[in-house]
Amino acid sequence: MVEKSQQVLIEEANGLLEKTRILLRNVLDYQSKYIRKDVSDGFTKYKNAIKAEIKFLEKINLNPQAIKSSHVTCSNYSHLSAVFDILLVENNVQVFKAFHVKSDLVKIVRIDVVADNGARWIKVKSGNLKTIESDLYDHEEELSESEDEELGELALPTPPLIKQAQSLILAANQNPNHFVTPKVVFKFIGVDSLPEALHQSLLDLGITVEFGLTQRKPAGGPFEYHTDILNLDITTLLAMVSDMTHRFDQVPEIAYDSKPLKLQREDELVQPILPILKSILKEKTLVTSRTAFLKFKNIIETIGGPMEKQRAASIFNTEEIPCEIDIIHPQPKLDLDITNPAVLEWKVFIVENRHSDLFNDITGQKLKSHNIEIFSTGHALQLTTVTSNCWIKRALENSGKDTSIETHEPRCLIEQKWIRYSSQ
């Protein structure tokens, strides 16, 4: 093999630096347009990995005569760039998402791209066939200096290809997405085929093998993979009936008299919550636990305004009983002095609390007993739980808990404040 001249290495290192800077600009633009705040944690890790690669390339370019061939060939640019290319052709994506695994060998796996709202796990394999074959047979795959420094506890040694496939299949089975095992995809960029034996080995393990970049057809939306019955948290019930949701343009600005309310007002100006709630809840059977109902009942009776109480009475005015799930009969009622309840399109049924063993060892001062009862009920019934408590989802995921949770922005009750300020 002919060694490259120093001048060629200098030019390649400079080229990599410029391409990586362009990649970061493109990634920042993409994030501002498409990435939801509640799924941005992995995207931050991805951006930091790109920034670390830039820092690494800037460092070696400070002393051009010391640039080695390994500095160029071991750059992480091709992988980071391929991840971005895949983001552009997949639907409802997250990036660099970590999942806990109960295994003697691997404790955490990082999935490059999680698509279709969690239903597809994509591991990116970029490079030529020689690189991929070395990934199959070498004892371990080396990380670039920048990635090793940046990813910390996620930068576990990458095992050989088959061993890695086994770990990902195990992780997928332990981390169902809305109670369905995700599909694990090895996406090969830079090659259009694999040795037959390798390809068949991956298929036998349950890996879906794909080559190149193909624009996938739009999925049914970010909520397509939810269960047919949804378990509603207190915060979702509040958003469903709040005046902020239904009469935002009539609520005077003075009523937003606290920092949380001001933030919610700003969110509502940018992205109204009602269309989002309608999309999440569309054509679903809606249930809530006894604990959530009683907490909601206390809140609406205490600080709900007249119209908010009417909407609350409407969603719990349930006469038809769904047959899909064992609900409380007769249904508890909201004891409100309402003559003509406002009619909303949603009807919510109340179920008894259920316990899931998943929540036996939950720790953390923020998780109250009613939080555990509500989310445990959803898990025990194998239902997607809808909430605006994003921190609960993060707390459960950080504890290695399998969660099937959909989040949205919060909307508090505000009508009483509006009435009070209007009367002054």
DORO-54847 format. One record per residue (C-alpha): residue in three letters; residue number from 1; x, y, z. Coordinates in steps of 0.05 Angstrom, whole numbers, plus 5000, padded with zeros to 4 digits. Layout:
  res    n     X     Y     Z
  ALA  NUM     X     Y     Z
...
//
This chain:
  res    n     X     Y     Z
  MET    1  5000  5000  5000
  VAL    2  5029  5068  4979
  GLU    3  5033  5117  5037
  LYS    4  5002  5185  5026
  SER    5  5047  5246  5024
  GLN    6  5045  5294  5082
  GLN    7  5014  5347  5037
  VAL    8  4957  5300  5018
  LEU    9  4945  5285  5092
  ILE   10  4944  5360  5108
  GLU   11  4893  5373  5053
  GLU   12  4849  5315  5075
  ALA   13  4851  5338  5148
  ASN   14  4832  5409  5127
  GLY   15  4776  5381  5083
  LEU   16  4749  5339  5141
  LEU   17  4749  5400  5187
  GLU   18  4710  5442  5137
  LYS   19  4659  5386  5123
  THR   20  4649  5374  5197
  ARG   21  4636  5449  5209
  ILE   22  4585  5449  5153
  LEU   23  4553  5387  5183
  LEU   24  4545  5422  5250
  ARG   25  4511  5482  5217
  ASN   26  4463  5436  5180
  VAL   27  4448  5397  5244
  LEU   28  4433  5461  5283
  ASP   29  4386  5484  5228
  TYR   30  4351  5416  5228
  GLN   31  4342  5417  5303
  SER   32  4310  5486  5303
  LYS   33  4258  5463  5252
  TYR   34  4242  5391  5269
  ILE   35  4265  5367  5338
  ARG   36  4214  5369  5395
  LYS   37  4240  5395  5462
  ASP   38  4219  5331  5498
  VAL   39  4263  5287  5454
  SER   40  4324  5333  5449
  ASP   41  4370  5299  5500
  GLY   42  4401  5251  5449
  PHE   43  4406  5307  5398
  THR   44  4448  5346  5447
  LYS   45  4496  5286  5453
  TYR   46  4498  5282  5377
  LYS   47  4515  5356  5370
  ASN   48  4568  5349  5424
  ALA   49  4600  5291  5388
  ILE   50  4604  5334  5324
  LYS   51  4633  5392  5365
  ALA   52  4684  5344  5396
  GLU   53  4704  5320  5326
  ILE   54  4713  5392  5304
  LYS   55  4757  5405  5365
  PHE   56  4798  5343  5350
  LEU   57  4808  5363  5277
  GLU   58  4825  5435  5296
  LYS   59  4877  5408  5344
  ILE   60  4913  5365  5292
  ASN   61  4909  5421  5240
  LEU   62  4948  5467  5287
  ASN   63  5010  5425  5273
  PRO   64  5002  5402  5201
  GLN   65  5070  5367  5197
  ALA   66  5050  5321  5254
  ILE   67  4986  5297  5221
  LYS   68  4986  5222  5214
  SER   69  4947  5176  5167
  SER   70  4909  5148  5228
  HIS   71  4884  5218  5245
  VAL   72  4848  5220  5178
  THR   73  4826  5148  5171
  CYS   74  4800  5144  5243
  SER   75  4760  5208  5239
  ASN   76  4688  5200  5261
  TYR   77  4661  5247  5207
  SER   78  4635  5193  5160
  HIS   79  4593  5162  5216
  LEU   80  4566  5228  5242
  SER   81  4550  5251  5171
  ALA   82  4515  5186  5154
  VAL   83  4472  5193  5217
  PHE   84  4449  5261  5193
  ASP   85  4434  5235  5123
  ILE   86  4390  5181  5154
  LEU   87  4353  5233  5196
  LEU   88  4333  5267  5131
  VAL   89  4299  5205  5101
  GLU   90  4267  5174  5163
  ASN   91  4203  5195  5199
  ASN   92  4191  5217  5272
  VAL   93  4263  5210  5293
  GLN   94  4307  5213  5355
  VAL   95  4383  5208  5353
  PHE   96  4437  5178  5398
  LYS   97  4384  5149  5445
  ALA   98  4409  5105  5501
  PHE   99  4372  5043  5527
  HIS  100  4387  5002  5589
  VAL  101  4402  4928  5581
  LYS  102  4401  4873  5633
  SER  103  4463  4836  5611
  ASP  104  4531  4814  5640
  LEU  105  4567  4843  5580
  VAL  106  4530  4907  5561
  LYS  107  4492  4954  5608
  ILE  108  4473  5009  5559
  VAL  109  4466  5010  5483
  ARG  110  4464  5073  5442
  ILE  111  4420  5072  5380
  ASP  112  4444  5120  5326
  VAL  113  4374  5136  5299
  VAL  114  4307  5116  5330
  ALA  115  4254  5126  5277
  ASP  116  4179  5117  5269
  ASN  117  4166  5143  5339
  GLY  118  4209  5088  5370
  ALA  119  4188  5029  5325
  ARG  120  4254  5026  5285
  TRP  121  4323  5024  5317
  ILE  122  4376  5041  5265
  LYS  123  4450  5025  5275
  VAL  124  4492  5061  5223
  LYS  125  4549  5024  5190
  SER  126  4588  5071  5144
  GLY  127  4651  5055  5105
  ASN  128  4676  5006  5053
  LEU  129  4670  4931  5055
  LYS  130  4740  4923  5084
  THR  131  4719  4967  5143
  ILE  132  4655  4928  5154
  GLU  133  4691  4861  5151
  SER  134  4741  4885  5202
  ASP  135  4682  4903  5245
  LEU  136  4660  4831  5240
  TYR  137  4725  4799  5258
  ASP  138  4765  4848  5301
  HIS  139  4761  4840  5376
  GLU  140  4734  4910  5384
  GLU  141  4721  4972  5343
  GLU  142  4762  5033  5363
  LEU  143  4727  5098  5377
  SER  144  4757  5163  5353
  GLU  145  4791  5204  5407
  SER  146  4736  5257  5403
  GLU  147  4678  5208  5411
  ASP  148  4712  5171  5468
  GLU  149  4722  5236  5506
  GLU  150  4652  5263  5491
  LEU  151  4606  5204  5502
  GLY  152  4632  5184  5570
  GLU  153  4591  5126  5599
  LEU  154  4558  5114  5531
  ALA  155  4625  5102  5498
  LEU  156  4628  5028  5514
  PRO  157  4674  4986  5469
  THR  158  4635  4966  5408
  PRO  159  4635  4890  5402
  PRO  160  4644  4852  5336
  LEU  161  4586  4859  5288
  ILE  162  4550  4795  5306
  LYS  163  4560  4805  5380
  GLN  164  4534  4876  5373
  ALA  165  4473  4850  5336
  GLN  166  4458  4802  5392
  SER  167  4463  4858  5443
  LEU  168  4416  4902  5404
  ILE  169  4364  4847  5395
  LEU  170  4368  4834  5471
  ALA  171  4359  4908  5484
  ALA  172  4300  4914  5437
  ASN  173  4265  4855  5471
  GLN  174  4276  4889  5539
  ASN  175  4253  4958  5516
  PRO  176  4187  4950  5479
  ASN  177  4158  5011  5445
  HIS  178  4086  5019  5468
  PHE  179  4089  4944  5485
  VAL  180  4114  4922  5416
  THR  181  4187  4901  5405
  PRO  182  4223  4952  5361
  LYS  183  4252  4929  5294
  VAL  184  4329  4931  5295
  VAL  185  4359  4955  5230
  PHE  186  4432  4954  5208
  LYS  187  4438  5009  5156
  PHE  188  4500  5001  5112
  ILE  189  4524  5065  5079
  GLY  190  4579  5060  5027
  VAL  191  4567  4987  5006
  ASP  192  4509  4955  4968
  SER  193  4518  4883  4991
  LEU  194  4550  4839  5044
  PRO  195  4583  4772  5042
  GLU  196  4526  4721  5039
  ALA  197  4545  4686  5104
  LEU  198  4548  4752  5142
  HIS  199  4482  4777  5112
  GLN  200  4447  4712  5130
  SER  201  4476  4711  5201
  LEU  202  4446  4780  5214
  LEU  203  4379  4760  5185
  ASP  204  4379  4697  5229
  LEU  205  4389  4740  5291
  GLY  206  4328  4781  5272
  ILE  207  4365  4842  5244
  THR  208  4335  4879  5185
  VAL  209  4391  4894  5136
  GLU  210  4385  4957  5092
  PHE  211  4434  4990  5043
  GLY  212  4440  5063  5025
  LEU  213  4393  5121  5034
  THR  214  4321  5111  5013
  GLN  215  4266  5161  5029
  ARG  216  4215  5124  5070
  LYS  217  4141  5137  5061
  PRO  218  4113  5182  5114
  ALA  219  4086  5143  5173
  GLY  220  4016  5153  5200
  GLY  221  4042  5207  5246
  PRO  222  4082  5210  5311
  PHE  223  4025  5177  5349
  GLU  224  4013  5119  5302
  TYR  225  4045  5068  5348
  HIS  226  4005  5084  5411
  THR  227  3959  5032  5440
  ASP  228  3886  5035  5419
  ILE  229  3867  5053  5491
  LEU  230  3903  5111  5524
  ASN  231  3914  5122  5599
  LEU  232  3909  5197  5615
  ASP  233  3949  5231  5670
  ILE  234  3920  5288  5712
  THR  235  3961  5339  5672
  THR  236  3929  5316  5606
  LEU  237  3859  5321  5636
  LEU  238  3874  5392  5657
  ALA  239  3900  5411  5588
  MET  240  3837  5381  5557
  VAL  241  3791  5428  5595
  SER  242  3833  5491  5607
  ASP  243  3811  5558  5581
  MET  244  3882  5567  5557
  THR  245  3869  5510  5509
  HIS  246  3799  5530  5485
  ARG  247  3795  5607  5492
  PHE  248  3867  5630  5490
  ASP  249  3852  5691  5448
  GLN  250  3803  5716  5500
  VAL  251  3846  5707  5562
  PRO  252  3877  5774  5583
  GLU  253  3953  5774  5589
  ILE  254  3949  5798  5661
  ALA  255  3920  5730  5681
  TYR  256  3987  5698  5667
  ASP  257  4015  5721  5733
  SER  258  4068  5669  5747
  LYS  259  4130  5644  5710
  PRO  260  4099  5575  5692
  LEU  261  4037  5609  5665
  LYS  262  4079  5659  5625
  LEU  263  4118  5602  5595
  GLN  264  4054  5565  5577
  ARG  265  4028  5628  5544
  GLU  266  4091  5634  5502
  ASP  267  4085  5561  5482
  GLU  268  4012  5569  5463
  LEU  269  4028  5629  5419
  VAL  270  4079  5588  5380
  GLN  271  4043  5521  5380
  PRO  272  3970  5515  5404
  ILE  273  3959  5453  5445
  LEU  274  3888  5436  5421
  PRO  275  3908  5408  5352
  ILE  276  3962  5366  5386
  LEU  277  3914  5337  5437
  LYS  278  3864  5322  5381
  SER  279  3918  5285  5342
  ILE  280  3940  5244  5403
  LEU  281  3870  5226  5426
  LYS  282  3838  5217  5357
  GLU  283  3798  5152  5350
  LYS  284  3824  5125  5417
  THR  285  3787  5098  5477
  LEU  286  3806  5143  5535
  VAL  287  3813  5120  5607
  THR  288  3842  5148  5670
  SER  289  3858  5115  5737
  ARG  290  3816  5125  5799
  THR  291  3875  5163  5830
  ALA  292  3881  5211  5771
  PHE  293  3806  5222  5770
  LEU  294  3802  5239  5844
  LYS  295  3862  5286  5840
  PHE  296  3833  5320  5778
  LYS  297  3764  5325  5813
  ASN  298  3796  5361  5872
  ILE  299  3834  5409  5828
  ILE  300  3775  5426  5782
  GLU  301  3728  5436  5842
  THR  302  3779  5481  5877
  ILE  303  3808  5526  5822
  GLY  304  3767  5511  5759
  GLY  305  3727  5567  5728
  PRO  306  3655  5559  5704
  MET  307  3671  5539  5632
  GLU  308  3728  5494  5654
  LYS  309  3680  5458  5701
  GLN  310  3631  5450  5644
  ARG  311  3683  5418  5600
  ALA  312  3705  5372  5657
  ALA  313  3633  5350  5667
  SER  314  3627  5337  5593
  ILE  315  3686  5290  5586
  PHE  316  3664  5248  5646
  ASN  317  3591  5247  5626
  THR  318  3598  5175  5600
  GLU  319  3537  5133  5587
  GLU  320  3564  5083  5535
  ILE  321  3611  5032  5567
  PRO  322  3669  5009  5523
  CYS  323  3679  4934  5520
  GLU  324  3755  4936  5510
  ILE  325  3774  4944  5582
  ASP  326  3747  4930  5652
  ILE  327  3725  4998  5678
  ILE  328  3691  5019  5743
  HIS  329  3616  5009  5742
  PRO  330  3578  5052  5757
  GLN  331  3626  5108  5736
  PRO  332  3643  5160  5789
  LYS  333  3615  5229  5772
  LEU  334  3641  5300  5780
  ASP  335  3596  5332  5832
  LEU  336  3592  5400  5799
  ASP  337  3534  5449  5798
  ILE  338  3529  5450  5721
  THR  339  3463  5460  5684
  ASN  340  3488  5455  5612
  PRO  341  3556  5423  5606
  ALA  342  3599  5445  5548
  VAL  343  3604  5388  5498
  LEU  344  3674  5364  5480
  GLU  345  3689  5308  5431
  TRP  346  3725  5267  5484
  LYS  347  3696  5217  5534
  VAL  348  3739  5190  5590
  PHE  349  3726  5126  5629
  ILE  350  3753  5112  5698
  VAL  351  3790  5048  5715
  GLU  352  3812  5020  5782
  ASN  353  3885  5030  5800
  ARG  354  3930  4972  5778
  HIS  355  3999  4955  5803
  SER  356  4058  4937  5759
  ASP  357  4120  4904  5789
  LEU  358  4160  4951  5745
  PHE  359  4148  5005  5797
  ASN  360  4169  4964  5858
  ASP  361  4237  4995  5865
  ILE  362  4224  5065  5837
  THR  363  4265  5116  5875
  GLY  364  4269  5192  5872
  GLN  365  4239  5247  5915
  LYS  366  4199  5277  5858
  LEU  367  4159  5215  5842
  LYS  368  4099  5219  5889
  SER  369  4055  5160  5906
  HIS  370  3999  5185  5860
  ASN  371  4049  5190  5802
  ILE  372  4068  5117  5813
  GLU  373  3995  5095  5818
  ILE  374  3976  5131  5753
  PHE  375  4035  5107  5711
  SER  376  4034  5038  5743
  THR  377  3961  5030  5722
  GLY  378  3979  5046  5650
  HIS  379  4037  4997  5650
  ALA  380  3997  4941  5683
  LEU  381  3942  4949  5631
  GLN  382  3994  4955  5575
  LEU  383  3969  5023  5554
  THR  384  4005  5084  5528
  THR  385  4002  5137  5583
  VAL  386  3993  5210  5561
  THR  387  4022  5265  5605
  SER  388  4054  5333  5606
  ASN  389  4102  5310  5661
  CYS  390  4163  5302  5616
  TRP  391  4208  5295  5676
  ILE  392  4171  5231  5697
  LYS  393  4186  5199  5630
  ARG  394  4260  5219  5637
  ALA  395  4263  5194  5709
  LEU  396  4235  5126  5689
  GLU  397  4280  5120  5628
  ASN  398  4341  5139  5669
  SER  399  4323  5084  5718
  GLY  400  4323  5034  5661
  LYS  401  4248  5026  5662
  ASP  402  4208  5006  5601
  THR  403  4161  5064  5591
  SER  404  4105  5074  5540
  ILE  405  4091  5148  5550
  GLU  406  4070  5204  5504
  THR  407  4084  5275  5527
  HIS  408  4056  5343  5509
  GLU  409  4065  5414  5535
  PRO  410  4026  5431  5598
  ARG  411  3965  5477  5603
  CYS  412  3940  5498  5671
  LEU  413  3870  5520  5692
  ILE  414  3867  5596  5685
  GLU  415  3794  5618  5682
  GLN  416  3788  5638  5755
  LYS  417  3849  5684  5748
  TRP  418  3818  5714  5686
  ILE  419  3752  5728  5723
  ARG  420  3788  5756  5784
  TYR  421  3831  5805  5744
  SER  422  3773  5825  5700
  SER  423  3731  5845  5760
  GLN  424  3785  5890  5789
//
